[in-house]
Amino acid sequence: MKEQIAKIKAEALAAFEGTQAAADLDALRVKYLGKKGELTGLLKQMGSLSAEERPQMGQLVNEVKASLEAAIEAQGKKLEAAALEHRLKREAVDVTIPGNTPALGHKHPMYLALDEIKDIFIGMGFTVLDGPEIELAELNFDRLNAEEGHPSRDWSDTFYFDEDSRVMLRSQTSPMQVRAMDTMELPIRIIAPGRVYRKDEVDATHSPMFHQVEGMVIDKNVTMADLKGTLNTLAEQLFGKGTVTRFRPHHFPFTEPSCEMDVQCHKCGGVGCPTCKGEGWIEILGAGMIHPRVLEMAGIDPEKWSGWAFGMGLERTAMGRFKISDLRLIFENDVRFLEQF
């Protein structure tokens, strides 16, 4: 039996040393030291030995078992070190190779236009306000001289949250005029950009969700000339020197007199095209002198104070600023379009 034990030890040590992978080493451990392994098989033959030989053979088997376990542990560490070295070589990074520059996003063209608008008005002494998109109908209509049943509400009386038609998605940024008059000291110069919602059909210049920039000035001796001068300055700074504008008479319940301001179509230069629907002009805002009744409802004396206000479509402004032919491109999130800005 001694010869068998010595043979098993020699074969096992040679096999352990020749392994190249941890899985192979573990398979050899099972072969020699497992429950059905060769060394375990010898222990089962101990019953055939004499009483004097059993202790000697048992001690010898245990010594060989300990030797094989130590050899397995040593070979395991060697294989682990070799695997780590191989992995480090495989995953080595050459720090001299130029890296891959991550793609960085940038501002949406509409917000680029908004930033320019803010800069222009801040330079003229205006304050930028932010307000809620979920608004009271009282502020969206009634306090703007458009009580329930007023004809002007037909095209913007839209998305309500309650059966009493008191809480709604605002259809214009004009409620910010009321909020400013209720909370700010006179004189007032503000702009208020934000999202608005109407039941508009989607086409090249319309969307049921879009953005406006509201503007308002209340001071002493304010006239329509101040309004036109300010808006012409805005148009030239946004669209370039010599931008052609026109003011058309209009009606808004919260301004009197009222007007709409158009800029000559950037796409066709005034000739007529699908973008301007053949008119040669694109409307970008409505404006006018604040109605005396609106001032009175805010507790402002219209005999001492006067003011003007406007509401500008931000998407249409961005279209003119960046020569965009279709408003839908602004909302479709096509990377090929956005990357141009």
C-alpha positions in Angstrom: 0.0 0.0 0.0 2.9 2.3 0.7 3.9 2.0 -3.0 0.4 2.9 -4.1 0.3 5.9 -1.8 3.7 7.1 -3.1 2.6 6.6 -6.7 -0.6 8.6 -6.2 1.3 11.4 -4.5 3.8 11.6 -7.4 1.2 11.5 -10.1 -1.0 14.1 -8.3 1.9 16.6 -7.7 2.9 16.3 -11.4 -0.7 16.8 -12.6 -1.2 19.8 -10.3 1.9 21.5 -11.6 0.9 21.0 -15.2 -2.5 22.7 -14.9 -3.2 25.9 -16.9 -6.6 26.8 -15.5 -8.4 26.9 -12.1 -11.1 24.6 -13.5 -8.5 21.9 -14.4 -7.0 22.2 -10.9 -10.3 21.7 -9.3 -11.1 18.7 -11.4 -7.8 17.1 -10.2 -8.6 17.9 -6.6 -11.8 15.9 -7.0 -10.0 13.1 -8.7 -7.5 12.6 -5.9 -9.1 14.0 -2.8 -12.8 13.9 -3.5 -15.2 11.4 -1.8 -14.6 9.0 -4.6 -11.0 10.1 -5.2 -8.0 7.8 -5.4 -6.6 8.7 -2.0 -10.0 8.3 -0.4 -10.2 4.9 -2.0 -7.0 3.8 -0.2 -8.5 4.8 3.1 -11.4 2.4 2.5 -8.9 -0.4 2.2 -7.5 0.1 5.7 -9.8 -2.6 7.0 -7.7 -5.2 5.3 -4.6 -4.2 7.2 -3.4 -5.6 10.4 -3.9 -3.7 13.7 -0.2 -2.8 13.7 -0.2 -1.4 10.1 -3.4 0.6 10.3 -2.0 3.5 12.4 1.1 3.8 10.2 -0.8 3.7 7.0 -3.4 6.2 8.3 -0.7 8.6 9.3 1.0 8.3 5.9 -2.3 8.9 4.0 -3.0 12.0 6.1 0.5 13.3 5.5 0.1 12.8 1.7 -3.4 14.4 1.8 -2.0 17.5 3.6 0.9 17.6 1.1 -1.5 17.5 -1.9 -3.8 20.1 -0.4 -0.8 22.4 0.1 0.3 21.8 -3.5 -3.3 22.6 -4.7 -3.3 25.9 -2.8 0.1 26.9 -4.1 -0.8 26.0 -7.7 -4.1 27.9 -7.3 -2.3 31.1 -6.2 0.1 30.7 -9.2 -2.8 30.3 -11.6 -4.6 33.3 -10.1 -1.6 35.5 -10.4 -1.1 34.4 -14.0 -4.8 35.1 -14.8 -4.5 38.6 -13.3 -1.4 39.3 -15.3 -3.1 38.2 -18.5 -6.1 40.3 -17.7 -4.0 43.4 -17.0 -2.2 43.0 -20.3 -5.5 42.4 -22.2 -7.2 45.4 -20.6 -4.2 47.8 -20.6 -4.9 51.3 -21.6 -2.5 53.3 -23.7 -2.7 56.7 -22.2 -1.0 58.2 -25.2 -3.9 57.4 -27.5 -6.3 60.3 -28.0 -9.6 59.6 -26.1 -13.1 59.5 -27.6 -14.7 62.9 -27.1 -18.2 62.4 -25.7 -21.0 64.0 -27.7 -22.3 67.0 -25.8 -25.8 68.4 -26.2 -26.7 72.0 -26.5 -29.7 74.3 -26.1 -32.7 73.8 -28.3 -33.0 76.5 -31.0 -36.2 77.7 -29.4 -34.5 78.4 -26.1 -31.5 80.0 -27.9 -34.1 82.5 -29.3 -35.6 82.9 -25.8 -32.2 83.7 -24.3 -31.6 86.3 -26.9 -35.1 87.8 -26.2 -34.3 87.9 -22.5 -31.0 89.6 -23.1 -32.6 92.2 -25.2 -35.3 93.1 -22.7 -33.0 92.9 -19.7 -30.8 95.4 -21.5 -33.8 97.7 -21.6 -34.5 97.4 -17.9 -37.1 94.6 -17.9 -37.5 91.9 -15.2 -38.1 88.3 -16.2 -41.0 86.6 -14.4 -42.1 82.9 -14.3 -45.7 81.8 -13.7 -47.9 78.7 -13.4 -49.1 76.8 -16.5 -52.2 75.7 -14.5 -54.1 78.9 -14.1 -57.4 80.3 -12.8 -59.8 81.2 -15.5 -60.4 84.5 -13.6 -56.9 85.6 -14.3 -56.7 84.0 -17.8 -59.9 85.8 -18.9 -62.1 87.8 -16.5 -59.3 90.1 -15.1 -58.3 90.7 -18.7 -61.6 92.2 -19.6 -63.0 89.0 -21.2 -65.8 87.9 -18.9 -67.7 84.6 -19.5 -69.5 84.7 -22.8 -67.1 87.2 -24.4 -66.6 86.3 -28.1 -62.8 86.4 -27.7 -63.0 83.3 -25.5 -64.4 81.0 -28.2 -61.0 80.3 -29.7 -59.0 79.9 -26.5 -61.5 78.5 -24.0 -59.8 75.1 -23.9 -58.5 72.7 -21.4 -60.2 72.7 -17.9 -59.5 70.6 -14.8 -62.9 71.1 -13.1 -66.6 71.1 -14.0 -67.0 74.7 -13.0 -64.5 75.8 -15.6 -62.4 77.6 -12.9 -59.0 75.9 -13.3 -57.4 75.5 -16.7 -54.3 75.1 -18.7 -53.5 78.7 -19.5 -54.2 79.7 -23.1 -51.9 82.7 -23.0 -49.1 84.1 -20.8 -51.3 87.2 -20.3 -52.4 86.2 -16.7 -48.8 87.2 -15.7 -49.8 90.8 -16.5 -52.5 90.5 -13.7 -50.2 88.8 -11.3 -47.5 91.5 -11.9 -50.0 94.3 -11.3 -51.3 92.6 -8.2 -47.9 92.1 -6.6 -45.4 94.6 -8.0 -44.9 98.3 -7.3 -45.3 100.8 -10.1 -43.7 101.5 -12.5 -43.6 97.9 -14.0 -41.4 96.5 -16.8 -41.7 92.7 -17.1 -41.5 89.9 -19.6 -42.9 86.5 -18.8 -42.1 83.5 -21.0 -43.8 80.1 -20.7 -45.9 77.3 -22.2 -49.5 77.8 -23.3 -52.3 75.5 -24.6 -55.0 75.9 -27.2 -57.1 73.7 -29.4 -55.1 74.7 -32.5 -54.7 72.3 -35.4 -51.1 71.2 -36.1 -49.6 72.8 -39.2 -46.5 74.6 -40.3 -47.2 77.6 -38.0 -49.6 76.2 -35.3 -49.5 73.7 -32.4 -51.9 72.9 -29.5 -49.0 73.4 -27.2 -46.6 76.3 -27.8 -44.7 79.0 -26.0 -45.3 82.7 -25.6 -43.3 85.6 -24.2 -45.5 88.2 -22.5 -44.3 91.7 -22.1 -45.8 94.7 -20.2 -44.8 98.2 -19.3 -46.9 100.5 -16.9 -45.6 103.9 -16.2 -46.6 107.6 -16.6 -47.0 109.1 -20.0 -46.6 105.7 -21.9 -47.8 105.8 -25.5 -48.3 103.6 -28.5 -45.1 105.1 -29.9 -43.2 103.6 -27.0 -44.7 100.2 -27.9 -43.8 100.4 -31.6 -40.3 101.7 -30.9 -39.6 98.9 -28.4 -41.0 96.1 -30.7 -39.1 97.4 -33.8 -35.9 97.4 -31.7 -36.6 93.9 -30.7 -37.2 92.8 -34.3 -34.0 94.3 -35.6 -31.9 92.8 -32.8 -33.4 89.4 -33.3 -33.7 89.2 -37.1 -31.1 91.7 -38.2 -30.7 95.3 -39.2 -33.3 96.5 -41.7 -35.9 93.8 -40.7 -39.2 94.9 -42.3 -42.2 94.9 -39.9 -45.8 96.0 -40.1 -48.5 96.8 -37.5 -52.1 95.9 -38.3 -55.2 97.0 -36.4 -56.7 94.2 -34.3 -58.9 93.7 -31.3 -57.9 92.2 -27.9 -60.3 92.7 -25.0 -57.4 93.7 -22.7 -55.8 96.3 -24.9 -57.2 99.4 -26.6 -56.1 100.3 -29.2 -54.7 96.9 -30.3 -52.5 95.7 -33.1 -50.7 92.7 -34.5 -47.1 92.9 -35.5 -45.8 90.9 -38.5 -42.3 90.5 -39.9 -41.6 89.9 -43.6 -41.4 86.2 -44.2 -37.8 85.0 -43.8 -38.3 82.1 -46.2 -39.6 84.0 -49.3 -38.7 87.6 -48.5 -42.3 88.7 -48.8 -43.1 87.0 -52.2 -45.3 84.3 -50.7 -44.6 80.6 -49.8 -46.1 77.7 -47.8 -44.4 79.0 -44.6 -46.3 82.3 -44.7 -49.3 80.7 -46.5 -48.7 82.9 -49.5 -49.0 86.2 -47.6 -45.4 87.2 -47.5 -45.7 88.1 -43.8 -45.6 86.1 -40.5 -47.4 87.3 -37.5 -45.2 87.0 -34.4 -47.1 88.9 -31.7 -50.2 90.8 -30.7 -49.9 94.0 -28.7 -51.7 97.2 -27.6 -52.2 99.8 -24.9 -53.5 98.2 -21.7 -57.3 98.7 -21.5 -58.2 101.2 -18.7 -60.6 98.7 -17.2 -57.8 96.1 -16.8 -55.8 98.8 -14.9 -58.9 99.6 -12.7 -59.5 95.9 -11.8 -55.9 95.9 -10.5 -56.4 99.0 -8.5 -54.3 101.2 -10.8 -55.7 104.7 -11.7 -55.8 104.9 -15.5 -55.8 108.7 -15.2 -52.3 108.7 -13.7 -50.8 105.5 -15.3 -50.8 104.0 -18.7 -49.1 101.0 -20.2 -48.7 98.6 -23.1 -48.4 94.9 -23.4 -47.6 92.3 -26.0 -47.7 88.5 -26.4 -45.1 86.9 -28.7 -45.1 83.4 -30.1 -41.7 82.0 -29.3 -41.7 79.2 -31.9 -42.5 81.6 -34.7 -39.8 83.9 -33.4 -37.3 81.0 -33.5 -38.4 80.1 -37.0 -37.6 83.6 -38.2 -34.4 83.8 -36.2 -33.0 80.5 -37.5 -34.8 80.4 -40.9 -36.9 77.3 -39.9 -39.6 76.6 -42.5 -41.9 74.4 -40.4 -42.9 74.8 -36.8 -43.4 71.1 -36.4 -39.6 70.6 -36.7 -39.2 72.3 -33.3 -41.2 69.6 -31.5 -40.3 66.5 -33.4 -36.9 66.0 -31.7 -35.2 64.9 -34.9 -31.5 64.9 -34.0 -30.6 65.7 -37.6 -32.5 68.9 -37.3 -31.3 69.8 -33.8 -27.6 69.2 -34.6 -27.7 72.2 -37.0 -27.9 74.6 -34.1 
